Amino acid sequence: MTISIAYLGPTGTNTETAALAYTNWLANETGAESILCPYPNINQTLHSVARGETQLAVVPVENSIQGSVAITLDSLWELEQLQIQQGLTLPISNVLLSRATSIEAIHTVYSHPQALAQCQKWLERFLPSAQLIPTNSTTEALQYLPRDLSAGAIASQRASKIYDLPILAASINDYPDNCTRFWVLGLKPALNGSHVSLAFSIPANVPGALVKALQVFADRGINLSRIESRPTKRSLGEYLFFIDLEGNINEESTKGAIEELSNCAEVIKIFGNYSVLKIESSPSDR
């Protein structure tokens, strides 16, 4: 059996590194073989599964420096048939790639907006006058380097080896313990794991409405590891609330909390009950 897995490409992105680690884990656990299918952006990556073009998708959901990836959360709310199969965490180490002779010769820096933001302080210190241009992925940014000797791109050390591009500066992210969390999404229900992710809206923006919704977890001693608000896109001031909780959906406490939440929420969507795999990348992969 061969499983098709969509990811944010092209080859050399951190998402591909996470996807490769997942395919290795999947092969060891189930014996299944996988084929990786790159897509140009996160939205298309997720829609490929919803349309049946691929069976799974690996997408970033949260970075330890820059927080949640909004397009992933918004798309998951929209594509409610998708279910989280597995969580992945990957250490991220950004490098500056360029064919320029020195850092001082760089006038333009390309990369994914998340990578640019993760290196904001370094860029302000060493390239304060450089123009920062966002791209759909870190490796898409590399296309500009061969023909422009004043351009640089923020990507991974692995991308440097794949595309044979020099590293002008290594480990340039602003904080050393930089990690990104990814989700593996598919169409099968995921109902057994250590974490549950869900989202809900509240019927009215009135005092205590959100507290009442969250209190159902506190009353049962359930830890919420993340809470994030996103606009409903219906009206200014209306929000969706995405939460991650530690627990199993088959446990009475978790089941009871979700049932009680459904009584005070307008809409509730459960995205999956899954385990988390920590990826220990080697220096050559980072």
C-alpha positions in Angstrom: 0.0 0.0 0.0 1.3 3.4 -1.0 0.0 6.6 0.8 0.1 10.0 -1.0 1.1 12.8 1.3 0.7 16.5 0.4 3.1 19.1 1.9 4.1 22.7 1.4 6.9 22.5 -1.2 9.0 22.7 -3.1 11.7 20.2 -2.0 13.8 21.5 0.9 11.1 23.1 3.1 10.9 22.5 6.8 7.4 21.0 6.1 9.1 18.4 3.8 11.5 17.5 6.6 8.5 17.0 8.9 6.7 15.0 6.2 9.8 12.8 5.7 10.1 12.1 9.4 6.4 11.1 9.4 6.8 8.7 6.5 9.7 7.0 8.3 7.6 6.7 11.4 4.7 5.4 9.4 6.8 2.8 7.6 8.2 1.5 10.9 4.8 1.4 12.6 2.7 0.0 9.7 5.0 -1.0 6.9 3.2 1.5 4.6 5.2 3.2 1.8 4.5 6.9 1.1 4.9 9.2 -1.9 5.3 13.0 -1.1 3.4 15.5 -3.3 4.6 19.1 -3.0 2.0 22.0 -3.3 2.8 25.7 -3.7 0.9 26.9 -0.6 -0.8 25.6 2.6 -4.3 26.2 1.3 -3.8 24.1 -1.8 -2.1 21.4 0.3 -5.2 21.0 2.5 -7.6 21.2 -0.4 -5.8 18.4 -2.1 -6.9 16.0 0.7 -10.4 17.5 0.7 -10.7 16.9 -3.0 -9.3 13.4 -2.8 -6.1 14.2 -4.8 -4.0 13.0 -1.9 -4.7 10.9 1.2 -2.9 13.0 3.8 -1.4 16.5 4.2 1.4 17.8 6.5 1.0 21.5 7.3 2.5 23.8 10.0 0.1 25.0 12.7 2.2 26.8 15.2 5.7 28.2 15.7 7.3 28.8 19.1 8.4 32.3 18.1 5.6 33.6 15.8 2.6 31.7 17.1 -0.2 30.1 15.1 -0.3 29.8 11.3 -3.6 31.5 10.5 -4.2 30.0 7.1 -4.0 26.5 8.6 -6.6 27.2 11.3 -8.9 29.1 8.9 -8.8 26.3 6.3 -9.4 23.6 8.9 -12.5 25.4 10.1 -13.7 25.7 6.5 -12.8 22.1 5.5 -14.5 20.4 8.4 -14.2 16.9 6.8 -10.4 17.0 7.6 -9.2 15.3 10.8 -5.9 15.5 12.5 -4.2 12.1 12.4 -0.9 13.0 14.1 1.0 15.9 15.6 4.6 16.6 14.9 7.1 18.9 16.4 10.3 19.9 14.6 13.3 22.1 15.8 13.9 24.9 13.3 17.3 26.4 12.5 17.3 29.1 9.9 20.3 30.1 7.7 20.9 32.9 5.2 21.7 31.6 1.7 23.2 33.7 -1.0 25.8 33.9 -3.8 26.8 37.3 -2.6 30.4 37.8 -1.6 29.4 39.1 1.9 26.4 39.9 4.0 27.0 43.6 3.4 26.4 43.0 -0.4 22.8 41.8 0.2 20.1 44.3 -0.6 17.1 41.9 -0.8 16.0 39.0 1.4 13.3 36.5 0.3 11.6 33.9 2.5 8.3 32.7 3.9 6.7 35.3 6.2 7.1 33.0 9.2 10.8 32.6 8.6 11.3 36.4 8.1 9.5 37.0 11.3 11.6 34.3 13.2 14.7 36.2 12.2 13.5 39.8 12.6 16.0 40.9 15.2 18.9 39.4 13.3 17.8 41.1 10.1 17.4 44.5 11.9 20.9 44.1 13.3 22.9 42.8 10.3 20.7 43.9 7.3 18.7 46.9 8.4 18.4 48.4 4.9 17.6 45.2 3.1 14.2 44.9 1.4 12.3 41.9 2.9 10.1 40.1 0.3 7.7 37.3 1.4 7.3 34.1 -0.7 5.0 31.1 -0.4 7.8 28.9 1.1 11.4 29.1 2.2 12.6 27.1 -0.8 10.5 29.1 -3.4 12.7 32.0 -2.3 15.8 30.3 -3.6 14.9 30.8 -7.3 16.0 34.4 -7.1 19.6 33.7 -5.9 21.3 32.4 -9.1 20.6 35.5 -11.1 20.8 38.2 -8.4 24.1 38.4 -6.5 22.7 41.0 -4.1 19.8 38.7 -3.0 19.6 36.4 0.0 17.1 33.9 1.2 16.3 32.5 4.6 15.9 28.7 4.5 17.2 25.5 6.1 20.7 24.0 6.0 19.2 21.0 4.2 18.0 23.3 1.4 21.6 24.6 1.1 22.8 21.1 0.3 19.9 20.2 -2.0 20.2 23.4 -4.2 24.0 23.8 -3.7 23.8 27.3 -2.3 26.4 28.9 0.0 25.5 29.7 3.6 26.5 33.2 4.5 25.2 33.0 8.1 23.9 30.1 10.2 21.4 29.8 13.1 20.0 33.3 12.5 16.6 32.8 14.2 16.2 35.2 17.1 15.7 32.5 19.7 17.7 29.3 19.8 14.8 27.0 20.9 12.8 27.6 17.7 10.3 24.8 17.1 7.4 24.4 14.7 4.4 22.2 15.3 2.8 20.4 12.4 -0.4 18.5 11.9 -0.9 15.4 9.7 -4.5 15.6 8.3 -6.7 13.1 6.5 -10.3 12.2 6.1 -10.5 9.3 8.6 -11.8 10.1 12.2 -9.0 10.2 14.7 -10.4 9.2 18.1 -7.6 7.9 20.2 -4.6 9.8 21.4 -3.1 12.1 24.0 -4.3 15.5 22.6 -7.7 16.8 21.4 -8.0 19.9 19.1 -11.3 21.6 18.5 -12.8 25.0 17.8 -16.1 26.7 18.7 -18.0 29.9 18.4 -20.2 31.5 21.0 -23.8 32.6 20.3 -23.3 36.2 21.6 -20.5 38.5 22.6 -21.6 39.1 26.1 -19.7 39.2 29.5 -18.8 35.8 30.7 -19.6 33.9 27.5 -16.0 32.7 26.9 -15.4 32.0 30.6 -18.5 29.8 30.8 -17.3 27.8 27.8 -13.8 27.3 29.2 -14.9 26.6 32.7 -16.2 23.2 31.6 -12.6 22.1 31.3 -11.4 23.7 34.5 -14.1 22.0 36.5 -12.9 18.6 35.3 -9.2 19.3 35.8 -8.4 19.2 32.0 -5.4 21.2 30.9 -5.7 23.4 27.9 -2.3 23.6 26.2 -3.4 26.3 23.7 -6.2 28.7 23.1 -6.3 30.9 20.0 -9.0 33.3 18.6 -9.7 33.9 14.9 -12.2 36.2 13.4 -15.4 34.5 12.2 -15.3 36.8 9.1 -19.0 37.5 9.6 -18.7 40.7 11.6 -16.1 42.7 13.4 -15.7 41.6 17.0 -17.0 38.0 16.4 -14.5 35.2 17.0 -13.8 31.5 16.7 -11.8 29.9 19.5 -9.4 27.1 18.8 -8.2 25.1 21.7 -5.9 22.1 22.3 -6.5 20.0 25.4 -4.5 17.2 27.0 -6.7 14.0 27.2 -8.5 11.3 25.4 -11.9 11.8 23.9 -13.0 8.4 25.2 -12.3 9.4 28.8 -15.5 10.3 30.8 -14.1 13.7 31.9 -13.1 14.8 28.4 -16.4 13.5 26.9 -18.4 15.2 29.6 -16.6 18.5 29.1 -17.2 18.5 25.3 -20.9 17.6 25.8 -21.3 20.5 28.2 -19.4 22.8 25.9 -21.8 22.0 23.1 -24.6 23.4 25.3 -23.1 26.8 25.6 -21.4 27.1 22.2 -23.0 28.2 18.9 -21.0 25.8 16.8 -18.3 23.2 17.9 -16.0 21.3 15.6 -13.7 18.5 16.8 -10.6 18.2 14.6 -9.2 15.0 16.1 -7.8 13.1 19.1 -4.2 12.3 18.2 -0.7 11.6 19.6 2.4 13.9 19.1 5.7 12.8 17.6 8.8 14.8 18.5 11.3 14.9 15.6 14.9 15.1 16.7 16.5 16.4 13.5 20.2 15.9 13.0 22.5 18.9 12.2 22.6 17.8 8.6 18.8 18.1 8.3 18.6 21.5 10.0 
